[in-house]
Amino acid sequence: MKGTAVSTWVKTCRKLYGDSVVDKALEYIGFNRDKMFSPIEDVQDDKVKSMMNFISKEKGITTQELWRSIGRDNIKTFSLDYPAFLNTIAFMVS
């Protein structure tokens, strides 16, 4: 996974589920709780899956419920963090 997506998911999880659980999840997969993901960085899929499994267990929800809540918030977060990227896509589609 590209760091852009992972960074957005981490930010969304912090907003929806709190810093404490996300900090623990990041440390669980071997990252510092203050990890900053680069847009060009590749993050192993297994690490992302492990992080999301950890958060879902901590919050008592299924991973499907977790991803659904992330998906609902993703568009809002992406539009705030990467407006130029989304504007470019909108221009290309129109």
MOPAC internal coordinates of N, CA, C and O (Angstrom, degrees):
PM7 1SCF
backbone

  N    0.0000 0     0.00 0     0.00 0    0    0    0
  C    1.4462 1     0.00 0     0.00 0    1    0    0
  C    1.5264 1   108.54 1     0.00 0    2    1    0
  O    1.2310 1   121.09 1   -38.01 1    3    2    1
  N    1.3099 1   115.51 1   141.99 1    3    2    1
  C    1.4630 1   120.20 1   175.87 1    5    3    2
  C    1.5359 1   109.82 1   -74.27 1    6    5    3
  O    1.2310 1   121.59 1   -33.19 1    7    6    5
  N    1.3014 1   114.57 1   146.81 1    7    6    5
  C    1.4501 1   121.43 1  -178.95 1    9    7    6
  C    1.5184 1   113.45 1   -57.30 1   10    9    7
  O    1.2310 1   120.25 1   150.42 1   11   10    9
  N    1.3245 1   117.13 1   -29.58 1   11   10    9
  C    1.4696 1   121.11 1   178.81 1   13   11   10
  C    1.5209 1   110.43 1   -58.50 1   14   13   11
  O    1.2310 1   120.69 1   130.82 1   15   14   13
  N    1.3222 1   116.28 1   -49.18 1   15   14   13
  C    1.4711 1   120.54 1  -179.04 1   17   15   14
  C    1.5241 1   110.62 1   -66.90 1   18   17   15
  O    1.2310 1   120.31 1   133.60 1   19   18   17
  N    1.3302 1   117.00 1   -46.40 1   19   18   17
  C    1.4621 1   120.71 1  -177.80 1   21   19   18
  C    1.5282 1   110.64 1   -62.44 1   22   21   19
  O    1.2310 1   120.37 1   137.47 1   23   22   21
  N    1.3051 1   116.90 1   -42.53 1   23   22   21
  C    1.4605 1   121.03 1   178.05 1   25   23   22
  C    1.5272 1   111.38 1   -58.70 1   26   25   23
  O    1.2310 1   120.84 1   137.08 1   27   26   25
  N    1.3101 1   115.99 1   -42.92 1   27   26   25
  C    1.4604 1   120.50 1   179.41 1   29   27   26
  C    1.5232 1   110.92 1   -66.02 1   30   29   27
  O    1.2310 1   120.38 1   137.99 1   31   30   29
  N    1.3269 1   116.89 1   -42.01 1   31   30   29
  C    1.4695 1   120.16 1   178.98 1   33   31   30
  C    1.5210 1   111.37 1   -64.02 1   34   33   31
  O    1.2310 1   120.29 1   139.47 1   35   34   33
  N    1.3326 1   117.05 1   -40.53 1   35   34   33
  C    1.4631 1   120.70 1   178.14 1   37   35   34
  C    1.5255 1   109.67 1   -62.98 1   38   37   35
  O    1.2310 1   120.59 1   134.48 1   39   38   37
  N    1.3172 1   116.48 1   -45.52 1   39   38   37
  C    1.4659 1   120.54 1   179.38 1   41   39   38
  C    1.5313 1   110.72 1   -60.80 1   42   41   39
  O    1.2310 1   120.55 1   137.44 1   43   42   41
  N    1.3233 1   116.55 1   -42.56 1   43   42   41
  C    1.4590 1   121.11 1   179.21 1   45   43   42
  C    1.5255 1   110.82 1   -64.66 1   46   45   43
  O    1.2310 1   120.20 1   135.97 1   47   46   45
  N    1.3256 1   117.23 1   -44.03 1   47   46   45
  C    1.4636 1   120.47 1   178.66 1   49   47   46
  C    1.5213 1   111.55 1   -62.72 1   50   49   47
  O    1.2310 1   120.39 1   141.44 1   51   50   49
  N    1.3285 1   116.86 1   -38.56 1   51   50   49
  C    1.4624 1   119.81 1   176.62 1   53   51   50
  C    1.5298 1   110.31 1   -60.69 1   54   53   51
  O    1.2310 1   120.62 1   136.40 1   55   54   53
  N    1.3134 1   116.42 1   -43.60 1   55   54   53
  C    1.4604 1   121.10 1  -179.16 1   57   55   54
  C    1.5291 1   111.20 1   -65.89 1   58   57   55
  O    1.2310 1   120.61 1   136.18 1   59   58   57
  N    1.3380 1   116.43 1   -43.82 1   59   58   57
  C    1.4625 1   120.80 1  -174.80 1   61   59   58
  C    1.5300 1   113.96 1   -82.43 1   62   61   59
  O    1.2310 1   120.04 1   145.63 1   63   62   61
  N    1.3342 1   117.54 1   -34.37 1   63   62   61
  C    1.4625 1   120.92 1  -170.46 1   65   63   62
  C    1.5234 1   115.11 1  -122.03 1   66   65   63
  O    1.2310 1   120.11 1   173.45 1   67   66   65
  N    1.3333 1   117.40 1    -6.55 1   67   66   65
  C    1.4565 1   120.76 1   175.10 1   69   67   66
  C    1.5183 1   114.05 1    99.55 1   70   69   67
  O    1.2310 1   121.55 1   -28.08 1   71   70   69
  N    1.3273 1   114.64 1   151.92 1   71   70   69
  C    1.4625 1   121.67 1  -178.37 1   73   71   70
  C    1.5286 1   112.56 1   -64.19 1   74   73   71
  O    1.2310 1   120.28 1   141.15 1   75   74   73
  N    1.3009 1   117.08 1   -38.85 1   75   74   73
  C    1.4606 1   121.36 1  -174.21 1   77   75   74
  C    1.5248 1   112.20 1   -58.57 1   78   77   75
  O    1.2310 1   120.47 1   130.10 1   79   78   77
  N    1.3222 1   116.70 1   -49.90 1   79   78   77
  C    1.4680 1   119.88 1  -178.11 1   81   79   78
  C    1.5269 1   111.04 1   -68.19 1   82   81   79
  O    1.2310 1   119.92 1   144.02 1   83   82   81
  N    1.3166 1   117.75 1   -35.98 1   83   82   81
  C    1.4713 1   120.68 1   179.20 1   85   83   82
  C    1.5272 1   110.26 1   -70.78 1   86   85   83
  O    1.2310 1   120.23 1   139.98 1   87   86   85
  N    1.3304 1   117.16 1   -40.02 1   87   86   85
  C    1.4646 1   120.07 1   176.02 1   89   87   86
  C    1.5266 1   110.51 1   -58.36 1   90   89   87
  O    1.2310 1   120.50 1   134.10 1   91   90   89
  N    1.3273 1   116.66 1   -45.90 1   91   90   89
  C    1.4714 1   121.22 1   179.06 1   93   91   90
  C    1.5264 1   110.94 1   -62.43 1   94   93   91
  O    1.2310 1   120.55 1   138.98 1   95   94   93
  N    1.3260 1   116.56 1   -41.02 1   95   94   93
  C    1.4666 1   121.10 1  -179.42 1   97   95   94
  C    1.5265 1   110.94 1   -64.64 1   98   97   95
  O    1.2310 1   120.29 1   136.72 1   99   98   97
  N    1.3293 1   117.05 1   -43.28 1   99   98   97
  C    1.4617 1   120.69 1   178.47 1  101   99   98
  C    1.5215 1   111.08 1   -62.41 1  102  101   99
  O    1.2310 1   120.72 1   135.92 1  103  102  101
  N    1.3154 1   116.23 1   -44.08 1  103  102  101
  C    1.4643 1   119.81 1   178.64 1  105  103  102
  C    1.5281 1   110.93 1   -66.35 1  106  105  103
  O    1.2310 1   120.33 1   144.10 1  107  106  105
  N    1.3181 1   116.98 1   -35.90 1  107  106  105
  C    1.4677 1   121.89 1   178.54 1  109  107  106
  C    1.5325 1   111.42 1   -59.60 1  110  109  107
  O    1.2310 1   120.52 1   143.84 1  111  110  109
  N    1.3329 1   116.62 1   -36.16 1  111  110  109
  C    1.4692 1   119.30 1  -178.85 1  113  111  110
  C    1.5324 1   112.54 1   -93.06 1  114  113  111
  O    1.2310 1   120.60 1  -174.06 1  115  114  113
  N    1.3304 1   116.47 1     5.94 1  115  114  113
  C    1.4571 1   119.97 1   173.35 1  117  115  114
  C    1.5194 1   116.48 1    96.30 1  118  117  115
  O    1.2310 1   120.20 1  -166.33 1  119  118  117
  N    1.3305 1   117.22 1    13.67 1  119  118  117
  C    1.4574 1   121.24 1   177.59 1  121  119  118
  C    1.5183 1   109.98 1  -106.85 1  122  121  119
  O    1.2310 1   120.93 1   -23.01 1  123  122  121
  N    1.3169 1   115.82 1   156.99 1  123  122  121
  C    1.4449 1   122.07 1   172.36 1  125  123  122
  C    1.5270 1   108.28 1   -70.72 1  126  125  123
  O    1.2310 1   120.50 1   -34.63 1  127  126  125
  N    1.3092 1   116.64 1   145.37 1  127  126  125
  C    1.4793 1   119.80 1  -179.40 1  129  127  126
  C    1.5258 1   112.70 1   -61.98 1  130  129  127
  O    1.2310 1   119.93 1   160.18 1  131  130  129
  N    1.3299 1   117.73 1   -19.82 1  131  130  129
  C    1.4631 1   122.42 1   178.83 1  133  131  130
  C    1.5302 1   112.05 1   -99.94 1  134  133  131
  O    1.2310 1   120.21 1  -161.74 1  135  134  133
  N    1.3176 1   117.20 1    18.26 1  135  134  133
  C    1.4671 1   122.35 1  -177.10 1  137  135  134
  C    1.5233 1   110.89 1   -54.50 1  138  137  135
  O    1.2310 1   121.37 1   -49.70 1  139  138  137
  N    1.3273 1   114.98 1   130.30 1  139  138  137
  C    1.4637 1   121.10 1   174.38 1  141  139  138
  C    1.5226 1   106.88 1  -109.95 1  142  141  139
  O    1.2310 1   120.24 1   -58.03 1  143  142  141
  N    1.2991 1   117.14 1   121.97 1  143  142  141
  C    1.4517 1   122.12 1  -178.11 1  145  143  142
  C    1.5261 1   109.77 1   -89.88 1  146  145  143
  O    1.2310 1   121.17 1   -48.93 1  147  146  145
  N    1.3191 1   115.36 1   131.07 1  147  146  145
  C    1.4626 1   121.80 1   177.09 1  149  147  146
  C    1.5255 1   109.27 1   -80.75 1  150  149  147
  O    1.2310 1   119.80 1   -35.81 1  151  150  149
  N    1.3289 1   117.99 1   144.19 1  151  150  149
  C    1.4696 1   119.99 1   177.76 1  153  151  150
  C    1.5265 1   113.18 1   -59.69 1  154  153  151
  O    1.2310 1   119.89 1   153.36 1  155  154  153
  N    1.3237 1   117.81 1   -26.64 1  155  154  153
  C    1.4647 1   119.53 1  -179.11 1  157  155  154
  C    1.5283 1   112.49 1   -96.25 1  158  157  155
  O    1.2310 1   120.29 1   177.53 1  159  158  157
  N    1.3131 1   117.05 1    -2.47 1  159  158  157
  C    1.4591 1   122.08 1   179.95 1  161  159  158
  C    1.5237 1   110.85 1   -72.54 1  162  161  159
  O    1.2310 1   120.81 1   -39.94 1  163  162  161
  N    1.3253 1   116.06 1   140.06 1  163  162  161
  C    1.4582 1   121.34 1   172.38 1  165  163  162
  C    1.5237 1   108.68 1  -100.09 1  166  165  163
  O    1.2310 1   120.74 1   -55.10 1  167  166  165
  N    1.3249 1   116.20 1   124.90 1  167  166  165
  C    1.4568 1   122.21 1   178.29 1  169  167  166
  C    1.5255 1   106.86 1  -108.16 1  170  169  167
  O    1.2310 1   120.80 1   -50.54 1  171  170  169
  N    1.3183 1   116.08 1   129.46 1  171  170  169
  C    1.4603 1   120.35 1  -178.09 1  173  171  170
  C    1.5238 1   111.15 1   -58.50 1  174  173  171
  O    1.2310 1   120.86 1   -45.21 1  175  174  173
  N    1.3259 1   115.96 1   134.79 1  175  174  173
  C    1.4607 1   121.50 1   179.10 1  177  175  174
  C    1.5274 1   111.58 1   -55.23 1  178  177  175
  O    1.2310 1   120.49 1   140.07 1  179  178  177
  N    1.3305 1   116.67 1   -39.93 1  179  178  177
  C    1.4683 1   120.35 1  -179.12 1  181  179  178
  C    1.5224 1   112.00 1   -60.67 1  182  181  179
  O    1.2310 1   120.56 1   143.99 1  183  182  181
  N    1.3332 1   116.54 1   -36.01 1  183  182  181
  C    1.4640 1   119.66 1   178.47 1  185  183  182
  C    1.5255 1   110.88 1   -67.47 1  186  185  183
  O    1.2310 1   120.74 1   138.45 1  187  186  185
  N    1.3255 1   116.20 1   -41.55 1  187  186  185
  C    1.4655 1   120.30 1   178.55 1  189  187  186
  C    1.5285 1   109.90 1   -63.52 1  190  189  187
  O    1.2310 1   120.42 1   134.09 1  191  190  189
  N    1.3212 1   116.80 1   -45.91 1  191  190  189
  C    1.4701 1   120.69 1   179.40 1  193  191  190
  C    1.5227 1   111.08 1   -61.20 1  194  193  191
  O    1.2310 1   120.38 1   137.03 1  195  194  193
  N    1.3187 1   116.88 1   -42.97 1  195  194  193
  C    1.4733 1   120.83 1   179.09 1  197  195  194
  C    1.5223 1   111.18 1   -63.35 1  198  197  195
  O    1.2310 1   120.62 1   138.66 1  199  198  197
  N    1.3276 1   116.43 1   -41.34 1  199  198  197
  C    1.4547 1   120.32 1   179.18 1  201  199  198
  C    1.5261 1   110.68 1   -62.68 1  202  201  199
  O    1.2310 1   120.50 1   134.58 1  203  202  201
  N    1.3276 1   116.66 1   -45.42 1  203  202  201
  C    1.4665 1   120.25 1  -179.17 1  205  203  202
  C    1.5314 1   111.59 1   -68.39 1  206  205  203
  O    1.2310 1   120.19 1   142.62 1  207  206  205
  N    1.3265 1   117.25 1   -37.38 1  207  206  205
  C    1.4697 1   120.11 1   175.41 1  209  207  206
  C    1.5249 1   110.70 1   -62.22 1  210  209  207
  O    1.2310 1   120.52 1   138.63 1  211  210  209
  N    1.3322 1   116.60 1   -41.37 1  211  210  209
  C    1.4608 1   121.61 1   178.97 1  213  211  210
  C    1.5330 1   110.02 1   -61.39 1  214  213  211
  O    1.2310 1   120.43 1   131.28 1  215  214  213
  N    1.3202 1   116.78 1   -48.72 1  215  214  213
  C    1.4736 1   120.47 1  -178.66 1  217  215  214
  C    1.5212 1   110.53 1   -62.73 1  218  217  215
  O    1.2310 1   120.00 1   135.82 1  219  218  217
  N    1.3158 1   117.61 1   -44.18 1  219  218  217
  C    1.4692 1   119.46 1  -178.25 1  221  219  218
  C    1.5282 1   111.01 1   -62.62 1  222  221  219
  O    1.2310 1   120.27 1   139.07 1  223  222  221
  N    1.3262 1   117.08 1   -40.93 1  223  222  221
  C    1.4724 1   119.91 1   178.37 1  225  223  222
  C    1.5230 1   110.94 1   -65.27 1  226  225  223
  O    1.2310 1   120.70 1   136.77 1  227  226  225
  N    1.3331 1   116.27 1   -43.23 1  227  226  225
  C    1.4681 1   120.30 1   179.55 1  229  227  226
  C    1.5359 1   111.93 1   -61.63 1  230  229  227
  O    1.2310 1   120.78 1   144.83 1  231  230  229
  N    1.3122 1   116.11 1   -35.17 1  231  230  229
  C    1.4672 1   120.35 1  -177.00 1  233  231  230
  C    1.5317 1   113.07 1   -93.25 1  234  233  231
  O    1.2310 1   120.38 1   174.92 1  235  234  233
  N    1.3301 1   116.89 1    -5.08 1  235  234  233
  C    1.4621 1   120.13 1   177.33 1  237  235  234
  C    1.5206 1   113.63 1    71.80 1  238  237  235
  O    1.2310 1   120.72 1  -146.55 1  239  238  237
  N    1.3273 1   116.23 1    33.45 1  239  238  237
  C    1.4662 1   121.05 1   177.77 1  241  239  238
  C    1.5272 1   108.66 1  -127.46 1  242  241  239
  O    1.2310 1   120.75 1   -15.21 1  243  242  241
  N    1.3146 1   116.17 1   164.79 1  243  242  241
  C    1.4615 1   119.20 1   176.83 1  245  243  242
  C    1.5291 1   109.47 1   -78.30 1  246  245  243
  O    1.2310 1   121.05 1   -19.65 1  247  246  245
  N    1.3246 1   115.60 1   160.35 1  247  246  245
  C    1.4586 1   118.25 1   176.42 1  249  247  246
  C    1.5264 1   110.20 1   -64.56 1  250  249  247
  O    1.2310 1   120.27 1   148.61 1  251  250  249
  N    1.3165 1   117.09 1   -31.39 1  251  250  249
  C    1.4690 1   120.17 1   176.62 1  253  251  250
  C    1.5302 1   110.61 1   -61.84 1  254  253  251
  O    1.2310 1   120.30 1   135.98 1  255  254  253
  N    1.3225 1   117.03 1   -44.02 1  255  254  253
  C    1.4714 1   120.88 1   177.67 1  257  255  254
  C    1.5286 1   110.66 1   -64.09 1  258  257  255
  O    1.2310 1   120.77 1   140.81 1  259  258  257
  N    1.3275 1   116.13 1   -39.19 1  259  258  257
  C    1.4641 1   120.33 1   178.72 1  261  259  258
  C    1.5232 1   110.99 1   -62.50 1  262  261  259
  O    1.2310 1   120.49 1   129.53 1  263  262  261
  N    1.3434 1   116.67 1   -50.47 1  263  262  261
  C    1.4663 1   120.03 1  -179.90 1  265  263  262
  C    1.5305 1   111.66 1   -63.05 1  266  265  263
  O    1.2310 1   120.38 1   144.73 1  267  266  265
  N    1.3274 1   116.88 1   -35.27 1  267  266  265
  C    1.4653 1   119.51 1   178.40 1  269  267  266
  C    1.5245 1   110.42 1   -63.87 1  270  269  267
  O    1.2310 1   120.32 1   136.69 1  271  270  269
  N    1.3268 1   116.99 1   -43.31 1  271  270  269
  C    1.4732 1   119.35 1   179.33 1  273  271  270
  C    1.5256 1   110.98 1   -67.17 1  274  273  271
  O    1.2310 1   120.55 1   143.51 1  275  274  273
  N    1.3279 1   116.55 1   -36.49 1  275  274  273
  C    1.4687 1   120.11 1   176.81 1  277  275  274
  C    1.5239 1   109.58 1   -64.77 1  278  277  275
  O    1.2310 1   120.43 1   134.79 1  279  278  277
  N    1.3169 1   116.78 1   -45.21 1  279  278  277
  C    1.4618 1   121.18 1  -179.69 1  281  279  278
  C    1.5161 1   112.77 1   -58.96 1  282  281  279
  O    1.2310 1   121.00 1   138.90 1  283  282  281
  N    1.3126 1   115.70 1   -41.10 1  283  282  281
  C    1.4710 1   119.81 1   179.67 1  285  283  282
  C    1.5324 1   111.30 1   -61.71 1  286  285  283
  O    1.2310 1   121.28 1   143.70 1  287  286  285
  N    1.3137 1   115.15 1   -36.30 1  287  286  285
  C    1.4564 1   119.35 1  -177.07 1  289  287  286
  C    1.5269 1   113.04 1   -90.98 1  290  289  287
  O    1.2310 1   120.46 1   164.31 1  291  290  289
  N    1.3369 1   116.73 1   -15.69 1  291  290  289
  C    1.4670 1   121.32 1  -174.99 1  293  291  290
  C    1.5269 1   114.12 1   -55.64 1  294  293  291
  O    1.2310 1   120.25 1   131.32 1  295  294  293
  N    1.2950 1   117.14 1   -48.68 1  295  294  293
  C    1.4634 1   119.92 1  -176.76 1  297  295  294
  C    1.5191 1   110.90 1   -59.83 1  298  297  295
  O    1.2310 1   120.38 1   136.66 1  299  298  297
  N    1.3194 1   116.87 1   -43.34 1  299  298  297
  C    1.4666 1   119.74 1   178.47 1  301  299  298
  C    1.5325 1   110.57 1   -61.02 1  302  301  299
  O    1.2310 1   120.69 1   133.20 1  303  302  301
  N    1.3299 1   116.28 1   -46.80 1  303  302  301
  C    1.4636 1   120.76 1  -177.40 1  305  303  302
  C    1.5242 1   111.01 1   -65.43 1  306  305  303
  O    1.2310 1   119.98 1   134.04 1  307  306  305
  N    1.3448 1   117.64 1   -45.96 1  307  306  305
  C    1.4593 1   120.68 1   178.91 1  309  307  306
  C    1.5307 1   110.82 1   -60.36 1  310  309  307
  O    1.2310 1   120.19 1   138.86 1  311  310  309
  N    1.3187 1   117.23 1   -41.14 1  311  310  309
  C    1.4619 1   119.09 1  -177.48 1  313  311  310
  C    1.5264 1   111.74 1   -66.57 1  314  313  311
  O    1.2310 1   120.10 1   150.10 1  315  314  313
  N    1.3319 1   117.42 1   -29.90 1  315  314  313
  C    1.4668 1   120.36 1   177.03 1  317  315  314
  C    1.5260 1   111.93 1   -78.85 1  318  317  315
  O    1.2310 1   120.46 1   140.51 1  319  318  317
  N    1.3342 1   116.72 1   -39.49 1  319  318  317
  C    1.4648 1   120.66 1  -175.27 1  321  319  318
  C    1.5261 1   113.64 1   -83.29 1  322  321  319
  O    1.2310 1   120.34 1   148.56 1  323  322  321
  N    1.3230 1   116.95 1   -31.44 1  323  322  321
  C    1.4685 1   121.16 1  -174.04 1  325  323  322
  C    1.5354 1   111.49 1  -133.69 1  326  325  323
  O    1.2310 1   119.67 1  -123.70 1  327  326  325
  N    1.3297 1   118.24 1    56.30 1  327  326  325
  C    1.4674 1   119.54 1  -176.02 1  329  327  326
  C    1.5310 1   113.17 1   -61.63 1  330  329  327
  O    1.2310 1   119.93 1   143.60 1  331  330  329
  N    1.3106 1   117.73 1   -36.40 1  331  330  329
  C    1.4657 1   119.70 1  -179.78 1  333  331  330
  C    1.5244 1   110.93 1   -64.68 1  334  333  331
  O    1.2310 1   120.43 1   140.59 1  335  334  333
  N    1.3179 1   116.79 1   -39.41 1  335  334  333
  C    1.4617 1   121.32 1   178.36 1  337  335  334
  C    1.5255 1   110.76 1   -61.96 1  338  337  335
  O    1.2310 1   120.49 1   133.41 1  339  338  337
  N    1.3203 1   116.68 1   -46.59 1  339  338  337
  C    1.4692 1   120.09 1  -178.86 1  341  339  338
  C    1.5229 1   111.15 1   -69.44 1  342  341  339
  O    1.2310 1   120.08 1   144.26 1  343  342  341
  N    1.3222 1   117.45 1   -35.74 1  343  342  341
  C    1.4689 1   119.68 1   177.19 1  345  343  342
  C    1.5212 1   110.95 1   -64.96 1  346  345  343
  O    1.2310 1   120.32 1   143.62 1  347  346  345
  N    1.3238 1   116.99 1   -36.38 1  347  346  345
  C    1.4653 1   121.38 1   177.84 1  349  347  346
  C    1.5192 1   110.40 1   -64.36 1  350  349  347
  O    1.2310 1   120.76 1   135.84 1  351  350  349
  N    1.3366 1   116.15 1   -44.16 1  351  350  349
  C    1.4666 1   120.10 1   178.35 1  353  351  350
  C    1.5241 1   110.34 1   -63.10 1  354  353  351
  O    1.2310 1   120.02 1   136.10 1  355  354  353
  N    1.3212 1   117.56 1   -43.90 1  355  354  353
  C    1.4541 1   121.00 1   179.87 1  357  355  354
  C    1.5239 1   110.61 1   -60.80 1  358  357  355
  O    1.2310 1   120.59 1   139.69 1  359  358  357
  N    1.3436 1   116.47 1   -40.31 1  359  358  357
  C    1.4552 1   120.23 1   178.73 1  361  359  358
  C    1.5233 1   110.43 1   -65.06 1  362  361  359
  O    1.2310 1   119.63 1   138.06 1  363  362  361
  N    1.3282 1   118.31 1   -41.94 1  363  362  361
  C    1.4564 1   122.13 1  -177.96 1  365  363  362
  C    1.5235 1   112.03 1   -67.73 1  366  365  363
  O    1.2310 1   120.37 1   147.66 1  367  366  365
  N    1.3162 1   116.90 1   -32.34 1  367  366  365
  C    1.4646 1   121.30 1  -178.09 1  369  367  366
  C    1.5271 1   110.92 1   -78.30 1  370  369  367
  O    1.2310 1   120.40 1   147.12 1  371  370  369
  N    1.3121 1   116.84 1   -32.88 1  371  370  369
  C    1.4802 1   119.36 1  -176.30 1  373  371  370
  C    1.4974 1   113.39 1   -77.45 1  374  373  371
  O    1.2310 1   120.10 1   180.00 1  375  374  373

